[in-house]
Amino acid sequence: MQYCTDLTTNKALLSDPMARRKSKRKPPPKKKMTGNLDTQFTCPFCNHEKSCDVKMERTRNTGIISCSVCLEEFQTPITYLSEPVDVYSDWIDACEAANQ
């Protein structure tokens, strides 16, 4: 290995032909969320588990959730980003608002 000096800056430079720059590593890619969200939920009126089914009518921009046991039904407006869990949470919020 030989050293030579740069006359303009007076710094010693490495003149080894085998020297390499350190490679920069890219950060690992972020993991995407896996798994599907539920479409069946617990009814807030009769407390049966997985008795409420959500139907998303995208053409009408309406989400409908209905219980198969007590036949309770709720409709809410949805957007193209809405998921069935959003319809269920709107129903729970409406029930809590009615109780107060």
C-alpha positions as CSV (number, residue, x, y, z in Angstrom):
1,M,0.0,0.0,0.0
2,Q,1.4,3.4,-1.0
3,Y,0.5,6.8,0.2
4,C,0.7,9.9,-2.0
5,T,-0.1,13.4,-1.1
6,D,-2.5,15.8,-2.7
7,L,-0.7,19.0,-3.4
8,T,-3.8,21.2,-3.3
9,T,-5.1,20.1,0.1
10,N,-2.0,18.5,1.7
11,K,-3.9,15.3,2.6
12,A,-2.6,11.8,2.3
13,L,-4.6,9.8,-0.2
14,L,-4.8,6.0,-0.3
15,S,-3.5,4.9,-3.7
16,D,-4.2,1.2,-3.2
17,P,-6.0,-0.2,-6.4
18,M,-7.9,-2.7,-4.3
19,A,-9.4,-0.2,-1.9
20,R,-13.2,0.2,-2.2
21,R,-15.7,2.5,-0.8
22,K,-18.1,1.2,1.9
23,S,-21.4,0.2,0.4
24,K,-24.4,1.7,1.9
25,R,-27.1,-0.7,2.9
26,K,-30.7,0.0,2.1
27,P,-33.1,-0.3,5.0
28,P,-35.2,-3.4,4.9
29,P,-38.6,-3.0,3.3
30,K,-41.6,-2.4,5.6
31,K,-43.9,-5.4,6.1
32,K,-47.4,-5.0,4.9
33,M,-50.3,-5.8,7.0
34,T,-51.3,-9.4,6.4
35,G,-54.7,-11.1,7.0
36,N,-58.2,-10.0,6.4
37,L,-60.4,-8.0,8.7
38,D,-63.5,-9.6,10.1
39,T,-67.0,-9.3,8.4
40,Q,-68.9,-10.9,11.3
41,F,-69.2,-9.2,14.6
42,T,-70.9,-9.5,18.1
43,C,-74.3,-8.0,18.3
44,P,-74.6,-5.1,20.8
45,F,-78.2,-6.0,21.5
46,C,-78.3,-9.8,21.9
47,N,-74.6,-10.3,22.6
48,H,-74.3,-13.3,20.2
49,E,-70.8,-13.7,18.8
50,K,-70.4,-13.5,15.0
51,S,-74.1,-13.1,14.5
52,C,-73.9,-9.7,12.7
53,D,-73.1,-9.7,9.0
54,V,-71.9,-6.6,7.1
55,K,-72.9,-6.0,3.5
56,M,-71.1,-3.3,1.6
57,E,-73.2,-1.8,-1.2
58,R,-70.6,0.2,-3.0
59,T,-72.9,1.3,-5.8
60,R,-75.3,2.9,-3.3
61,N,-72.5,4.0,-0.9
62,T,-74.2,2.2,1.9
63,G,-73.0,-0.2,4.5
64,I,-75.7,-2.5,6.1
65,I,-75.1,-4.6,9.2
66,S,-77.8,-7.0,10.4
67,C,-78.0,-9.5,13.2
68,S,-79.2,-13.0,12.2
69,V,-80.5,-13.7,15.8
70,C,-82.4,-10.6,16.9
71,L,-82.9,-9.2,13.4
72,E,-81.6,-5.8,14.3
73,E,-80.4,-3.7,11.3
74,F,-78.3,-0.6,10.9
75,Q,-77.3,1.4,7.7
76,T,-74.6,4.0,7.4
77,P,-73.1,5.9,4.5
78,I,-69.7,4.6,3.3
79,T,-66.8,5.8,1.1
80,Y,-64.6,3.8,-1.2
81,L,-62.1,3.5,1.7
82,S,-64.6,2.0,4.2
83,E,-64.3,-1.5,5.5
84,P,-66.8,-3.7,7.3
85,V,-65.2,-2.9,10.6
86,D,-66.0,0.8,10.0
87,V,-69.7,0.1,9.6
88,Y,-69.6,-1.9,12.8
89,S,-67.9,0.9,14.7
90,D,-70.4,3.4,13.4
91,W,-73.2,1.2,14.7
92,I,-71.5,0.9,18.1
93,D,-71.1,4.7,18.2
94,A,-74.7,5.2,17.3
95,C,-75.8,2.9,20.1
96,E,-73.7,4.7,22.6
97,A,-75.0,8.1,21.5
98,A,-78.6,6.8,21.8
99,N,-77.9,5.5,25.3
100,Q,-76.8,8.9,26.5
